[in-house]
Amino acid sequence: WYQRRVREHIKDVLLWLHHYKVDKCSLIQTRDFIKCRLTVGVAEQLLETKFGYFQHSVERDHVIIRASQEYTVPKRIASKLDFIGGVHRLPNVGSKLKITQKMPVPEDLSSFRYGVHPDTLRKRYNVSDNVATNTNNSQATAQFLKQYYSPSDLKEFMNHFGKGFPHLKEISHEVGPNSGKTGLEANLDVQYIMSLGANVSTTFWSTGGLHEGQEPFLEWLMDLSNTSQIPPIFSVSYGDHERTLSEEYMRRISREFQKIGVRGVSVLFASGDDGAGSHRFEDESYTFEPDFPASSPYVTTVGGTMFTGIFTDVNEKGNDISGGGFSNVFSMPKYQMETVSGYLNSSVKLPDSKYYNSSNRAYPDVSAMSDDFWIIINRLMMNVAGTSAATPTVAGLIAMANDARLNAGKPVLGFLNPFIYQNPDIFFDVTLGDPSQACWLDDLEGYNLSEGWDPVTGFGTPDYHRLVTAAMKY
């Protein structure tokens, strides 16, 4: 019955499109997305709206076509669609990474102690000299909006910072474009996922540019649905405020993450760099500002920490920029209800309840170092900060846990959150640090850290040995 109904819905939508001579359409393999090419004139007739060019106010070469008004579809068709992409949404432009320092690469890095680099992280998270050995293992970073990595920077980074452990110096597979200006996000992601997930075959999955007719994030998910074999881990440093997106869009995208999880794929997202965030309404009241996809219950969200001292790698504290809080869209999943209830009912000081919805999905789930990361870009060393640094770090460690499971004849971990919430002891609990940011202008603070899970660092940062031990029993 269900399959027959789906076929009827597809037929009705295609007939509606055909009526307007929109015939350059294709269904993806899962038959739940239709991709079409059509002129602006036809799109205006089809959707009863007007389109125009939109140029970014700062990045002047970023120009896209979007509707300037609401669009309309017939009621009989509307009931068969979740949403139409590439019509309204203006994609995020540029990296949120904070650059704190840049300098030429020193000839000798043997006594280089300041900041975070692969050896720092491998020591802190007890990875030591462990590297992957299973040839069937793999991991990936997903990039968007003209974020390209430099193969020569990757080689130089590994030559300087990879001397203490066996590693690969090249990306194993590239999907999509990688020709253009080298991006901070892209270089950071590949340099650190390949340093923590050392010796793991790595895919650089790049999706379109700003001139693509479709929203690139949606395009990536459709590409995954259209590809039979995909890496079992994706590290993604990309997101927007929930408030800026339609609920229909977010729910459908979240459903795509659920489908990817069913395929045995772990998807990790940065939690964002605005702390609890804040949005000020016209009446001068505030609400906290959750991010998506960080707020999806079907991804693993990674917050940020930092060392308690400049030259120490012994203890961590929460980074007050670490994105976290409660969704305004998605209800709280069962796997985290007991844990989050423990935080909400503890003695920790909570923000005023008017700022957030404590009954909804809470994030982040885990965290890792997110400050003072050294990367190499255009043959220069740059020091960067943000949860974009924490995400490939955790993804690489999960790839190592997958490696142990594959060597034992077990499947990869897949959707991580049930495993994480059942094994809180695999993390270093981070209890030190200031509350997360909200609005400094009005002295509005976000969430406090606590023992166990909290909305700043999740359960804390991973311990490699405990992670692998628990993964082998899961």
C-alpha positions as a Markdown table, in Angstrom:
| # | Residue | x | y | z |
|---|---|---|---|---|
| 1 | Trp | 0.0 | 0.0 | 0.0 |
| 2 | Tyr | 2.7 | 2.4 | 1.0 |
| 3 | Gln | 4.8 | 1.8 | -2.2 |
| 4 | Arg | 1.7 | 2.3 | -4.4 |
| 5 | Arg | 0.9 | 5.6 | -2.6 |
| 6 | Val | 4.5 | 6.8 | -3.2 |
| 7 | Arg | 4.3 | 5.9 | -6.9 |
| 8 | Glu | 1.0 | 7.8 | -7.2 |
| 9 | His | 2.5 | 10.9 | -5.5 |
| 10 | Ile | 5.5 | 10.9 | -7.8 |
| 11 | Lys | 3.3 | 10.5 | -10.8 |
| 12 | Asp | 1.1 | 13.5 | -9.7 |
| 13 | Val | 4.1 | 15.7 | -9.1 |
| 14 | Leu | 5.7 | 14.8 | -12.5 |
| 15 | Leu | 2.4 | 15.5 | -14.3 |
| 16 | Trp | 2.1 | 18.9 | -12.6 |
| 17 | Leu | 5.7 | 19.7 | -13.7 |
| 18 | His | 5.0 | 18.4 | -17.2 |
| 19 | His | 2.0 | 20.8 | -17.5 |
| 20 | Tyr | 4.5 | 23.6 | -17.4 |
| 21 | Lys | 6.9 | 21.8 | -19.7 |
| 22 | Val | 9.4 | 21.0 | -16.9 |
| 23 | Asp | 10.6 | 17.7 | -18.3 |
| 24 | Lys | 14.3 | 17.8 | -17.4 |
| 25 | Cys | 13.8 | 15.9 | -14.2 |
| 26 | Ser | 15.3 | 12.9 | -12.5 |
| 27 | Leu | 14.6 | 10.9 | -9.4 |
| 28 | Ile | 17.4 | 10.0 | -7.0 |
| 29 | Gln | 17.9 | 6.3 | -6.2 |
| 30 | Thr | 15.8 | 6.4 | -3.0 |
| 31 | Arg | 12.9 | 8.0 | -5.1 |
| 32 | Asp | 12.2 | 10.6 | -2.5 |
| 33 | Phe | 13.8 | 13.7 | -4.2 |
| 34 | Ile | 13.1 | 15.0 | -7.7 |
| 35 | Lys | 15.8 | 17.2 | -9.3 |
| 36 | Cys | 14.7 | 19.5 | -12.1 |
| 37 | Arg | 16.3 | 22.0 | -14.4 |
| 38 | Leu | 14.2 | 24.9 | -15.6 |
| 39 | Thr | 14.4 | 28.6 | -16.6 |
| 40 | Val | 13.7 | 31.4 | -14.2 |
| 41 | Gly | 10.7 | 32.3 | -16.4 |
| 42 | Val | 9.1 | 28.9 | -16.1 |
| 43 | Ala | 9.9 | 28.7 | -12.3 |
| 44 | Glu | 8.0 | 32.0 | -11.9 |
| 45 | Gln | 5.0 | 30.6 | -13.6 |
| 46 | Leu | 5.2 | 27.2 | -11.8 |
| 47 | Leu | 5.5 | 28.7 | -8.3 |
| 48 | Glu | 3.6 | 32.0 | -8.9 |
| 49 | Thr | 6.5 | 34.1 | -7.6 |
| 50 | Lys | 9.3 | 36.4 | -8.8 |
| 51 | Phe | 13.0 | 35.6 | -8.8 |
| 52 | Gly | 16.0 | 37.9 | -8.8 |
| 53 | Tyr | 19.8 | 38.0 | -8.3 |
| 54 | Phe | 21.1 | 38.3 | -4.7 |
| 55 | Gln | 24.6 | 39.4 | -4.1 |
| 56 | His | 26.5 | 39.0 | -0.8 |
| 57 | Ser | 27.2 | 42.4 | 0.8 |
| 58 | Val | 30.8 | 41.6 | 1.5 |
| 59 | Glu | 31.8 | 38.6 | -0.7 |
| 60 | Arg | 30.8 | 40.5 | -3.9 |
| 61 | Asp | 31.5 | 37.5 | -6.2 |
| 62 | His | 28.9 | 35.4 | -4.4 |
| 63 | Val | 25.7 | 35.9 | -6.5 |
| 64 | Ile | 22.7 | 33.5 | -6.5 |
| 65 | Ile | 19.2 | 33.4 | -7.9 |
| 66 | Arg | 16.4 | 33.2 | -5.3 |
| 67 | Ala | 12.7 | 34.1 | -5.1 |
| 68 | Ser | 11.9 | 37.6 | -3.7 |
| 69 | Gln | 8.4 | 36.6 | -2.6 |
| 70 | Glu | 6.6 | 33.6 | -1.1 |
| 71 | Tyr | 5.9 | 30.8 | -3.6 |
| 72 | Thr | 2.6 | 28.9 | -4.1 |
| 73 | Val | 1.8 | 25.4 | -5.4 |
| 74 | Pro | -1.7 | 23.9 | -5.9 |
| 75 | Lys | -3.2 | 22.4 | -2.7 |
| 76 | Arg | -3.4 | 18.9 | -4.3 |
| 77 | Ile | 0.4 | 19.1 | -4.9 |
| 78 | Ala | 1.3 | 20.7 | -1.6 |
| 79 | Ser | 0.2 | 17.7 | 0.3 |
| 80 | Lys | 2.7 | 15.6 | -1.6 |
| 81 | Leu | 5.8 | 17.8 | -1.0 |
| 82 | Asp | 7.9 | 18.5 | 2.0 |
| 83 | Phe | 9.4 | 21.6 | 0.5 |
| 84 | Ile | 11.0 | 23.0 | -2.7 |
| 85 | Gly | 14.7 | 23.7 | -2.4 |
| 86 | Gly | 16.7 | 26.4 | -4.1 |
| 87 | Val | 13.9 | 29.0 | -3.9 |
| 88 | His | 14.3 | 31.0 | -0.7 |
| 89 | Arg | 17.3 | 29.9 | 1.4 |
| 90 | Leu | 20.4 | 32.1 | 1.3 |
| 91 | Pro | 23.4 | 29.9 | 2.1 |
| 92 | Asn | 25.9 | 30.8 | 4.8 |
| 93 | Val | 29.0 | 32.3 | 3.3 |
| 94 | Gly | 32.6 | 31.9 | 4.6 |
| 95 | Ser | 34.2 | 30.3 | 7.5 |
| 96 | Lys | 33.5 | 31.2 | 11.2 |
| 97 | Leu | 37.0 | 30.0 | 12.2 |
| 98 | Lys | 38.8 | 32.6 | 14.3 |
| 99 | Ile | 42.4 | 33.2 | 13.2 |
| 100 | Thr | 44.5 | 34.2 | 16.2 |
| 101 | Gln | 48.0 | 34.2 | 14.7 |
| 102 | Lys | 50.0 | 33.5 | 11.5 |
| 103 | Met | 53.7 | 33.0 | 10.8 |
| 104 | Pro | 56.1 | 31.2 | 8.5 |
| 105 | Val | 56.7 | 27.5 | 9.2 |
| 106 | Pro | 59.8 | 27.1 | 11.5 |
| 107 | Glu | 62.5 | 24.8 | 10.2 |
| 108 | Asp | 62.6 | 23.0 | 13.5 |
| 109 | Leu | 59.4 | 22.2 | 15.4 |
| 110 | Ser | 60.9 | 19.7 | 17.8 |
| 111 | Ser | 60.7 | 22.1 | 20.7 |
| 112 | Phe | 57.5 | 23.9 | 19.5 |
| 113 | Arg | 55.2 | 23.9 | 22.6 |
| 114 | Tyr | 52.7 | 26.7 | 22.1 |
| 115 | Gly | 49.3 | 25.8 | 20.8 |
| 116 | Val | 47.6 | 22.6 | 19.7 |
| 117 | His | 48.9 | 20.2 | 17.1 |
| 118 | Pro | 48.5 | 16.5 | 16.4 |
| 119 | Asp | 51.0 | 15.2 | 19.0 |
| 120 | Thr | 49.2 | 17.4 | 21.6 |
| 121 | Leu | 45.8 | 15.8 | 20.9 |
| 122 | Arg | 47.2 | 12.3 | 20.6 |
| 123 | Lys | 48.8 | 12.6 | 24.0 |
| 124 | Arg | 45.8 | 14.3 | 25.7 |
| 125 | Tyr | 43.3 | 11.7 | 24.4 |
| 126 | Asn | 45.7 | 8.7 | 25.1 |
| 127 | Val | 46.0 | 7.7 | 21.4 |
| 128 | Ser | 49.9 | 7.6 | 21.7 |
| 129 | Asp | 51.3 | 5.8 | 18.7 |
| 130 | Asn | 48.1 | 3.8 | 17.8 |
| 131 | Val | 47.1 | 4.0 | 14.1 |
| 132 | Ala | 44.6 | 2.3 | 11.9 |
| 133 | Thr | 45.5 | -1.0 | 10.1 |
| 134 | Asn | 42.3 | -2.1 | 8.4 |
| 135 | Thr | 42.3 | -1.5 | 4.7 |
| 136 | Asn | 38.4 | -1.4 | 4.6 |
| 137 | Asn | 38.2 | 1.4 | 7.0 |
| 138 | Ser | 37.5 | 5.0 | 5.8 |
| 139 | Gln | 36.4 | 8.5 | 7.0 |
| 140 | Ala | 35.4 | 11.7 | 5.2 |
| 141 | Thr | 35.0 | 15.4 | 5.6 |
| 142 | Ala | 32.2 | 17.2 | 3.8 |
| 143 | Gln | 32.9 | 20.7 | 2.4 |
| 144 | Phe | 30.6 | 23.4 | 0.9 |
| 145 | Leu | 30.6 | 26.9 | -0.5 |
| 146 | Lys | 34.0 | 26.9 | -2.2 |
| 147 | Gln | 36.0 | 25.4 | 0.7 |
| 148 | Tyr | 38.9 | 23.5 | -1.0 |
| 149 | Tyr | 41.9 | 21.9 | 0.6 |
| 150 | Ser | 45.5 | 22.1 | -0.6 |
| 151 | Pro | 47.3 | 18.7 | -1.2 |
| 152 | Ser | 50.7 | 20.4 | -0.9 |
| 153 | Asp | 49.7 | 22.0 | 2.5 |
| 154 | Leu | 48.5 | 18.6 | 3.7 |
| 155 | Lys | 51.9 | 17.0 | 2.8 |
| 156 | Glu | 53.8 | 19.8 | 4.5 |
| 157 | Phe | 51.6 | 19.6 | 7.6 |
| 158 | Met | 52.2 | 15.9 | 7.9 |
| 159 | Asn | 56.0 | 16.3 | 7.3 |
| 160 | His | 56.2 | 18.7 | 10.2 |
| 161 | Phe | 53.5 | 17.5 | 12.6 |
| 162 | Gly | 53.2 | 13.8 | 11.7 |
| 163 | Lys | 56.7 | 12.6 | 12.6 |
| 164 | Gly | 55.5 | 10.9 | 15.8 |
| 165 | Phe | 53.1 | 8.4 | 14.2 |
| 166 | Pro | 52.6 | 6.5 | 10.9 |
| 167 | His | 50.2 | 8.4 | 8.6 |
| 168 | Leu | 49.0 | 9.0 | 5.1 |
| 169 | Lys | 50.1 | 12.2 | 3.3 |
| 170 | Glu | 47.4 | 12.2 | 0.7 |
| 171 | Ile | 43.6 | 12.2 | 0.5 |
| 172 | Ser | 42.5 | 8.8 | -0.9 |
| 173 | His | 39.4 | 9.9 | -2.7 |
| 174 | Glu | 38.0 | 13.3 | -3.9 |
| 175 | Val | 34.3 | 13.7 | -4.7 |
| 176 | Gly | 33.3 | 16.9 | -6.3 |
| 177 | Pro | 35.3 | 20.0 | -7.1 |
| 178 | Asn | 38.6 | 20.9 | -5.4 |
| 179 | Ser | 40.0 | 23.7 | -7.6 |
| 180 | Gly | 40.1 | 27.1 | -6.2 |
| 181 | Lys | 41.3 | 29.2 | -3.3 |
| 182 | Thr | 42.5 | 27.1 | -0.4 |
| 183 | Gly | 40.0 | 27.3 | 2.5 |
| 184 | Leu | 40.7 | 27.4 | 6.2 |
| 185 | Glu | 37.9 | 25.0 | 7.1 |
| 186 | Ala | 38.9 | 22.5 | 4.4 |
| 187 | Asn | 42.6 | 22.5 | 5.4 |
| 188 | Leu | 41.8 | 22.2 | 9.1 |
| 189 | Asp | 39.4 | 19.3 | 8.6 |
| 190 | Val | 41.7 | 17.1 | 6.4 |
| 191 | Gln | 44.8 | 17.9 | 8.4 |
| 192 | Tyr | 43.3 | 16.9 | 11.8 |
| 193 | Ile | 40.9 | 14.0 | 10.8 |
| 194 | Met | 44.0 | 12.4 | 9.2 |
| 195 | Ser | 46.1 | 13.0 | 12.2 |
| 196 | Leu | 43.7 | 11.5 | 14.8 |
| 197 | Gly | 42.3 | 8.9 | 12.4 |
| 198 | Ala | 45.9 | 8.2 | 11.3 |
| 199 | Asn | 46.3 | 5.7 | 8.4 |
| 200 | Val | 42.6 | 5.7 | 7.7 |
| 201 | Ser | 41.6 | 6.1 | 4.0 |
| 202 | Thr | 40.1 | 9.6 | 3.8 |
| 203 | Thr | 37.6 | 11.1 | 1.3 |
| 204 | Phe | 37.3 | 14.8 | 0.6 |
| 205 | Trp | 33.6 | 15.2 | -0.4 |
| 206 | Ser | 33.0 | 18.7 | -1.9 |
| 207 | Thr | 29.6 | 19.9 | -2.9 |
| 208 | Gly | 29.2 | 22.7 | -5.4 |
| 209 | Gly | 29.6 | 26.4 | -5.1 |
| 210 | Leu | 27.3 | 29.4 | -4.5 |
| 211 | His | 26.4 | 29.4 | -8.2 |
| 212 | Glu | 24.7 | 26.1 | -8.0 |
| 213 | Gly | 21.0 | 26.3 | -8.5 |
| 214 | Gln | 20.3 | 24.1 | -5.5 |
| 215 | Glu | 21.1 | 24.6 | -1.8 |
| 216 | Pro | 24.5 | 22.9 | -1.6 |
| 217 | Phe | 23.8 | 21.2 | 1.8 |
| 218 | Leu | 20.7 | 19.6 | 0.4 |
| 219 | Glu | 22.7 | 18.6 | -2.8 |
| 220 | Trp | 25.2 | 16.8 | -0.6 |
| 221 | Leu | 22.5 | 14.7 | 1.1 |
| 222 | Met | 20.9 | 13.8 | -2.3 |
| 223 | Asp | 24.4 | 12.8 | -3.6 |
| 224 | Leu | 24.8 | 10.5 | -0.5 |
| 225 | Ser | 21.4 | 8.9 | -1.2 |
| 226 | Asn | 22.4 | 8.4 | -4.9 |
| 227 | Thr | 25.7 | 6.7 | -3.9 |
| 228 | Ser | 25.7 | 3.0 | -2.9 |
| 229 | Gln | 29.0 | 3.0 | -1.1 |
| 230 | Ile | 29.9 | 6.0 | 1.2 |
| 231 | Pro | 32.4 | 6.4 | 4.0 |
| 232 | Pro | 31.1 | 5.4 | 7.4 |
| 233 | Ile | 32.1 | 8.7 | 9.1 |
| 234 | Phe | 31.5 | 12.3 | 8.0 |
| 235 | Ser | 33.0 | 15.3 | 9.8 |
| 236 | Val | 31.0 | 18.5 | 9.0 |
| 237 | Ser | 31.7 | 22.0 | 10.2 |
| 238 | Tyr | 28.7 | 23.9 | 8.9 |
| 239 | Gly | 25.5 | 25.2 | 10.3 |
| 240 | Asp | 22.9 | 28.0 | 10.6 |
| 241 | His | 20.6 | 29.3 | 13.3 |
| 242 | Glu | 17.3 | 27.4 | 13.4 |
| 243 | Arg | 15.5 | 30.7 | 13.3 |
| 244 | Thr | 16.7 | 31.4 | 9.8 |
| 245 | Leu | 15.4 | 28.1 | 8.3 |
| 246 | Ser | 12.0 | 26.7 | 7.6 |
| 247 | Glu | 10.7 | 24.0 | 9.9 |
| 248 | Glu | 9.8 | 21.9 | 6.9 |
| 249 | Tyr | 13.4 | 22.1 | 5.6 |
| 250 | Met | 14.9 | 21.2 | 8.9 |
| 251 | Arg | 12.6 | 18.2 | 9.5 |
| 252 | Arg | 13.3 | 16.8 | 6.1 |
| 253 | Ile | 17.0 | 17.3 | 6.3 |
| 254 | Ser | 17.0 | 15.6 | 9.8 |
| 255 | Arg | 15.1 | 12.7 | 8.2 |
| 256 | Glu | 17.9 | 12.3 | 5.7 |
| 257 | Phe | 20.4 | 12.1 | 8.6 |
| 258 | Gln | 18.2 | 9.4 | 10.1 |
| 259 | Lys | 18.4 | 7.4 | 6.8 |
| 260 | Ile | 22.1 | 7.8 | 6.7 |
| 261 | Gly | 22.4 | 6.5 | 10.2 |
| 262 | Val | 20.4 | 3.4 | 9.2 |
| 263 | Arg | 23.0 | 2.8 | 6.5 |
| 264 | Gly | 25.7 | 2.5 | 9.3 |
| 265 | Val | 27.2 | 6.0 | 8.9 |
| 266 | Ser | 28.3 | 8.3 | 11.7 |
| 267 | Val | 27.6 | 12.0 | 11.0 |
| 268 | Leu | 29.4 | 14.5 | 13.3 |
| 269 | Phe | 28.6 | 18.2 | 13.3 |
| 270 | Ala | 30.3 | 21.2 | 14.9 |
| 271 | Ser | 28.0 | 22.7 | 17.6 |
| 272 | Gly | 28.8 | 26.3 | 16.6 |
| 273 | Asp | 30.9 | 29.1 | 18.0 |
| 274 | Asp | 28.2 | 31.4 | 19.6 |
| 275 | Gly | 27.8 | 29.6 | 22.9 |
| 276 | Ala | 24.1 | 29.5 | 23.8 |
| 277 | Gly | 23.6 | 32.4 | 21.3 |
| 278 | Ser | 21.0 | 35.0 | 21.5 |
| 279 | His | 18.3 | 36.7 | 19.4 |
| 280 | Arg | 16.9 | 40.0 | 20.3 |
| 281 | Phe | 13.3 | 40.7 | 19.3 |
| 282 | Glu | 11.8 | 44.1 | 18.4 |
| 283 | Asp | 10.3 | 44.4 | 21.9 |
| 284 | Glu | 13.9 | 44.0 | 23.2 |
| 285 | Ser | 13.3 | 40.6 | 24.8 |
| 286 | Tyr | 15.7 | 37.7 | 24.1 |
| 287 | Thr | 15.8 | 34.1 | 23.4 |
| 288 | Phe | 18.7 | 31.7 | 23.1 |
| 289 | Glu | 19.7 | 30.8 | 19.5 |
| 290 | Pro | 20.1 | 27.0 | 18.7 |
| 291 | Asp | 21.9 | 25.9 | 15.6 |
| 292 | Phe | 20.9 | 23.4 | 12.9 |
| 293 | Pro | 22.0 | 20.7 | 12.0 |
| 294 | Ala | 23.6 | 20.6 | 15.4 |
| 295 | Ser | 20.1 | 20.4 | 16.9 |
| 296 | Ser | 19.1 | 17.3 | 14.9 |
| 297 | Pro | 18.6 | 14.2 | 17.0 |
| 298 | Tyr | 20.2 | 12.1 | 14.3 |
| 299 | Val | 23.6 | 13.7 | 14.2 |
| 300 | Thr | 26.4 | 13.6 | 16.8 |
| 301 | Thr | 27.2 | 17.2 | 17.9 |
| 302 | Val | 30.7 | 18.2 | 19.0 |
| 303 | Gly | 31.3 | 21.1 | 21.4 |
| 304 | Gly | 34.6 | 22.7 | 22.3 |
| 305 | Thr | 37.1 | 22.8 | 25.2 |
| 306 | Met | 40.4 | 24.5 | 25.8 |
| 307 | Phe | 43.4 | 23.8 | 28.0 |
| 308 | Thr | 43.4 | 25.4 | 31.5 |
| 309 | Gly | 46.8 | 26.9 | 30.8 |
| 310 | Ile | 48.9 | 28.1 | 27.8 |
| 311 | Phe | 51.6 | 25.5 | 28.2 |
| 312 | Thr | 49.8 | 22.6 | 29.7 |
| 313 | Asp | 48.0 | 19.6 | 28.2 |
| 314 | Val | 46.9 | 18.1 | 31.5 |
| 315 | Asn | 43.4 | 19.5 | 32.0 |
| 316 | Glu | 40.7 | 21.0 | 30.0 |
| 317 | Lys | 37.9 | 23.6 | 30.6 |
| 318 | Gly | 34.9 | 24.4 | 28.6 |
| 319 | Asn | 35.3 | 27.0 | 25.8 |
| 320 | Asp | 32.7 | 29.7 | 26.3 |
| 321 | Ile | 32.1 | 29.9 | 22.6 |
| 322 | Ser | 31.1 | 26.2 | 22.5 |
| 323 | Gly | 27.6 | 26.1 | 20.9 |
| 324 | Gly | 25.0 | 24.3 | 22.9 |
| 325 | Gly | 21.5 | 24.3 | 24.3 |
| 326 | Phe | 18.1 | 23.1 | 23.3 |
| 327 | Ser | 16.3 | 22.9 | 19.9 |
| 328 | Asn | 13.2 | 24.9 | 19.3 |
| 329 | Val | 12.1 | 22.4 | 16.6 |
| 330 | Phe | 13.0 | 18.8 | 17.6 |
| 331 | Ser | 11.7 | 17.0 | 20.6 |
| 332 | Met | 14.1 | 15.3 | 23.0 |
| 333 | Pro | 15.0 | 11.8 | 21.8 |
| 334 | Lys | 14.6 | 8.9 | 24.3 |
| 335 | Tyr | 18.4 | 8.1 | 24.3 |
| 336 | Gln | 19.1 | 11.4 | 26.1 |
| 337 | Met | 16.1 | 11.9 | 28.3 |
| 338 | Glu | 17.4 | 10.5 | 31.5 |
| 339 | Thr | 20.8 | 12.2 | 31.1 |
| 340 | Val | 19.5 | 15.6 | 30.4 |
| 341 | Ser | 16.9 | 15.4 | 33.1 |
| 342 | Gly | 19.8 | 14.8 | 35.5 |
| 343 | Tyr | 21.4 | 18.1 | 34.5 |
| 344 | Leu | 18.2 | 20.0 | 34.6 |
| 345 | Asn | 17.3 | 18.7 | 38.1 |
| 346 | Ser | 20.8 | 19.0 | 39.5 |
| 347 | Ser | 22.0 | 21.9 | 41.8 |
| 348 | Val | 23.7 | 23.6 | 38.8 |
| 349 | Lys | 22.5 | 27.2 | 38.2 |
| 350 | Leu | 20.3 | 27.3 | 35.1 |
| 351 | Pro | 19.4 | 30.2 | 32.9 |
| 352 | Asp | 15.9 | 31.6 | 33.1 |
| 353 | Ser | 13.6 | 29.1 | 31.5 |
| 354 | Lys | 12.1 | 31.7 | 29.2 |
| 355 | Tyr | 15.2 | 31.6 | 27.1 |
| 356 | Tyr | 15.0 | 28.0 | 26.0 |
| 357 | Asn | 12.8 | 24.9 | 25.6 |
| 358 | Ser | 14.2 | 22.3 | 28.1 |
| 359 | Ser | 11.9 | 19.5 | 26.8 |
| 360 | Asn | 13.6 | 19.5 | 23.3 |
| 361 | Arg | 16.7 | 17.9 | 21.8 |
| 362 | Ala | 19.7 | 19.0 | 23.9 |
| 363 | Tyr | 23.3 | 19.3 | 22.5 |
| 364 | Pro | 26.2 | 19.0 | 22.2 |
| 365 | Asp | 26.8 | 15.3 | 22.8 |
| 366 | Val | 30.6 | 15.3 | 23.2 |
| 367 | Ser | 33.4 | 17.8 | 22.8 |
| 368 | Ala | 37.1 | 18.1 | 22.1 |
| 369 | Met | 39.8 | 20.8 | 22.1 |
| 370 | Ser | 38.7 | 23.8 | 20.0 |
| 371 | Asp | 41.3 | 26.5 | 20.6 |
| 372 | Asp | 44.9 | 27.4 | 19.5 |
| 373 | Phe | 45.0 | 24.8 | 16.6 |
| 374 | Trp | 48.0 | 25.1 | 14.3 |
| 375 | Ile | 47.2 | 24.4 | 10.6 |
| 376 | Ile | 49.3 | 25.0 | 7.5 |
| 377 | Ile | 47.7 | 27.1 | 4.7 |
| 378 | Asn | 49.5 | 28.5 | 1.7 |
| 379 | Arg | 52.8 | 27.4 | 3.3 |
| 380 | Leu | 52.1 | 29.5 | 6.3 |
| 381 | Met | 51.3 | 28.4 | 9.9 |
| 382 | Met | 48.0 | 29.8 | 11.2 |
| 383 | Asn | 46.5 | 29.4 | 14.6 |
| 384 | Val | 42.8 | 29.0 | 14.5 |
| 385 | Ala | 39.9 | 28.4 | 17.0 |
| 386 | Gly | 36.4 | 27.0 | 16.9 |
| 387 | Thr | 34.3 | 23.9 | 17.2 |
| 388 | Ser | 35.2 | 23.2 | 13.6 |
| 389 | Ala | 38.6 | 22.1 | 15.1 |
| 390 | Ala | 37.0 | 19.8 | 17.6 |
| 391 | Thr | 34.8 | 17.9 | 15.1 |
| 392 | Pro | 37.4 | 16.3 | 12.9 |
| 393 | Thr | 39.4 | 15.5 | 16.1 |
| 394 | Val | 36.5 | 13.4 | 17.4 |
| 395 | Ala | 35.7 | 12.0 | 14.0 |
| 396 | Gly | 39.3 | 10.7 | 13.7 |
| 397 | Leu | 39.0 | 9.0 | 17.1 |
| 398 | Ile | 35.7 | 7.3 | 16.1 |
| 399 | Ala | 37.4 | 6.1 | 13.0 |
| 400 | Met | 40.0 | 4.4 | 15.2 |
| 401 | Ala | 37.3 | 2.7 | 17.2 |
| 402 | Asn | 35.8 | 1.5 | 13.9 |
| 403 | Asp | 39.2 | 0.2 | 12.9 |
| 404 | Ala | 39.3 | -2.0 | 16.1 |
| 405 | Arg | 35.8 | -3.3 | 15.4 |
| 406 | Leu | 36.5 | -4.1 | 11.7 |
| 407 | Asn | 39.7 | -6.0 | 12.7 |
| 408 | Ala | 37.5 | -8.1 | 15.0 |
| 409 | Gly | 35.0 | -8.8 | 12.3 |
| 410 | Lys | 32.4 | -6.4 | 13.7 |
| 411 | Pro | 30.5 | -3.7 | 11.8 |
| 412 | Val | 31.3 | 0.0 | 12.2 |
| 413 | Leu | 29.6 | 1.9 | 15.0 |
| 414 | Gly | 27.1 | 3.8 | 12.7 |
| 415 | Phe | 24.7 | 6.2 | 14.4 |
| 416 | Leu | 26.7 | 7.1 | 17.5 |
| 417 | Asn | 24.3 | 8.7 | 20.0 |
| 418 | Pro | 22.8 | 5.6 | 21.6 |
| 419 | Phe | 26.3 | 4.2 | 22.1 |
| 420 | Ile | 27.5 | 7.5 | 23.6 |
| 421 | Tyr | 24.7 | 7.9 | 26.0 |
| 422 | Gln | 25.1 | 4.3 | 27.2 |
| 423 | Asn | 28.8 | 4.8 | 27.8 |
| 424 | Pro | 29.4 | 8.2 | 29.5 |
| 425 | Asp | 32.5 | 6.8 | 31.3 |
| 426 | Ile | 34.5 | 6.8 | 28.0 |
| 427 | Phe | 34.9 | 10.6 | 28.3 |
| 428 | Phe | 37.0 | 12.9 | 30.4 |
| 429 | Asp | 34.4 | 14.9 | 32.3 |
| 430 | Val | 34.9 | 18.6 | 31.8 |
| 431 | Thr | 33.6 | 20.6 | 34.8 |
| 432 | Leu | 35.8 | 23.7 | 34.7 |
| 433 | Gly | 35.2 | 26.9 | 32.8 |
| 434 | Asp | 32.9 | 29.9 | 32.5 |
| 435 | Pro | 29.3 | 29.7 | 31.4 |
| 436 | Ser | 28.7 | 29.6 | 27.6 |
| 437 | Gln | 28.3 | 32.9 | 25.9 |
| 438 | Ala | 24.9 | 34.4 | 25.2 |
| 439 | Cys | 24.7 | 38.2 | 25.0 |
| 440 | Trp | 27.6 | 40.1 | 26.5 |
| 441 | Leu | 25.9 | 43.4 | 25.7 |
| 442 | Asp | 23.2 | 42.8 | 28.4 |
| 443 | Asp | 25.3 | 40.5 | 30.6 |
| 444 | Leu | 23.2 | 37.5 | 29.6 |
| 445 | Glu | 25.0 | 34.3 | 30.2 |
| 446 | Gly | 24.3 | 30.9 | 28.8 |
| 447 | Tyr | 24.7 | 27.5 | 30.4 |
| 448 | Asn | 26.9 | 26.3 | 33.2 |
| 449 | Leu | 29.2 | 23.3 | 33.2 |
| 450 | Ser | 28.5 | 20.4 | 35.6 |
| 451 | Glu | 29.5 | 16.9 | 36.4 |
| 452 | Gly | 28.3 | 14.5 | 33.7 |
| 453 | Trp | 26.5 | 15.9 | 30.7 |
| 454 | Asp | 26.0 | 19.7 | 30.2 |
| 455 | Pro | 25.0 | 21.9 | 27.3 |
| 456 | Val | 28.6 | 23.3 | 26.9 |
| 457 | Thr | 30.8 | 20.2 | 26.5 |
| 458 | Gly | 28.3 | 17.3 | 26.4 |
| 459 | Phe | 29.7 | 14.3 | 28.2 |
| 460 | Gly | 33.2 | 15.7 | 27.8 |
| 461 | Thr | 36.2 | 14.7 | 25.7 |
| 462 | Pro | 37.1 | 11.2 | 24.5 |
| 463 | Asp | 39.6 | 8.8 | 26.1 |
| 464 | Tyr | 40.9 | 6.6 | 23.3 |
| 465 | His | 41.4 | 3.4 | 25.3 |
| 466 | Arg | 38.1 | 3.6 | 27.0 |
| 467 | Leu | 36.4 | 4.5 | 23.7 |
| 468 | Val | 37.8 | 1.4 | 22.0 |
| 469 | Thr | 37.1 | -0.9 | 24.9 |
| 470 | Ala | 33.5 | 0.2 | 25.0 |
| 471 | Ala | 33.2 | 0.0 | 21.2 |
| 472 | Met | 34.4 | -3.6 | 21.2 |
| 473 | Lys | 31.7 | -4.5 | 23.7 |
| 474 | Tyr | 28.9 | -2.7 | 21.9 |
